[in-house]
Amino acid sequence: LSMDECMRMEFRILNRMLAGHDFYEGIRAAIIDKGSTPQWRPAGIDDVSAAEVDAYVAPLGERELEL
């Protein structure tokens, strides 16, 4: 991948992470509730489907990063 393609992929992943549950759950567990155990969705790596991984790097349409 070119540098521009890598930056777009990182931007897509970050957008999907911020729109999801786990980023905020991690902050809640580590900072707000100080050390509680996070409840990840899905709970384990074996529960993540290939379709979910593909969705994280799929184009964002109108929100796509322009370089």
Backbone hydrogen bonds, N-H to C=O, Kabsch-Sander energy under -0.5 kcal/mol:
donor,donor_aa,acceptor,acceptor_aa,energy
6,C,2,S,-2.4
7,M,3,M,-2.4
8,R,4,D,-2.2
9,M,5,E,-2.3
10,E,6,C,-2.6
11,F,7,M,-2.3
12,R,8,R,-2.4
13,I,9,M,-2.6
14,L,10,E,-2.7
15,N,11,F,-2.4
16,R,12,R,-2.3
17,M,13,I,-2.7
18,L,14,L,-2.6
19,A,15,N,-1.3
20,G,16,R,-0.8
20,G,17,M,-0.8
23,F,17,M,-0.6
25,E,21,H,-2.0
26,G,22,D,-2.4
27,I,23,F,-1.8
28,R,24,Y,-2.6
29,A,25,E,-2.6
30,A,26,G,-2.4
31,I,27,I,-2.9
32,I,27,I,-1.5
33,D,28,R,-3.6
35,G,29,A,-1.9
36,S,29,A,-1.3
40,W,38,P,-0.9
47,D,44,G,-1.6
48,V,45,I,-1.5
49,S,47,D,-0.5
53,V,49,S,-1.8
54,D,50,A,-2.7
55,A,51,A,-2.0
56,Y,52,E,-1.2
56,Y,53,V,-0.6
57,V,53,V,-0.9
57,V,54,D,-0.7
58,A,54,D,-0.6
58,A,55,A,-0.5
63,R,60,L,-1.6
64,E,61,G,-1.8
67,L,65,L,-0.5
